[in-house]
Amino acid sequence: ITEYKRFIFFFPENKLSERCTYRIGESYYGAKRWQESREAFQSFICRYPSSPMLPGALYMKGMSEKELRLYNEALLSFDQVIKSRKNEFSDKAVFQSAIVLMELQNWGKAKKRFADVPKDSPLSGRSEAIASGISHLDDLPQKSPAVAGTLAAILPGAGHLYTERPGDALVSFLLNGAFIVGAIELFRHDDYVAGGIVTFFEVGWYAGNIYSAVNSAHKYNKKVREDFITHLKEISSVSFQHDRVT
């Protein structure tokens, strides 16, 4: 970056200054300095509006905005690439805009955008795989919060076992069991005051067991969905490299 800037400073009118300006933005991106990358490509776009490298600059600006989670701005940048004449970044821009729509959890639009990737594009296979995955989001295994709560109410710990949390199930069963047994024994020995106190606390543990089981079902469903989406994102990995040097 320093050497590119040095070259531009000493030879501002040299035809290579345009390429150096582009490389500065690309270098910032490679260093994961997203904000500086975005600013560098914006500077390139303003300085060289008629450059043949303009689609690449718009695409890389969109990629930087995507990394910054400026999703709406990223969509605008990608759309500018898509709407310009056909270029080597068009398919990537369509693909990445679909990824951004996934990040926004706009699954319907994301699926349609993946379908816009041309069949002859190297990204076609990945696009079809991700679109197919989006179609199966509703088919993912889920745990019913109502069932988890009902099971927990019938038998403390059963709800957690249903949501595949055996450790929590064991703790809930033993804790509630100990309080229940303790309360029964106290009442059997006519110690109503102590029995009442233990029962009072057991009601809290019992209710907490139900609430925790319901919450565990929600957490299970969320994790299954997040893991599946992470898998789809891993499929989406695309190289950003752009090198016109011959």
Helices and strands as residue ranges (DSSP letters): H 2-10, H 16-30, H 34-47, H 54-67, H 71-83, H 90-103, H 107-115, H 124-135, G 137-139, H 145-154, H 158-162, H 166-188, H 192-235
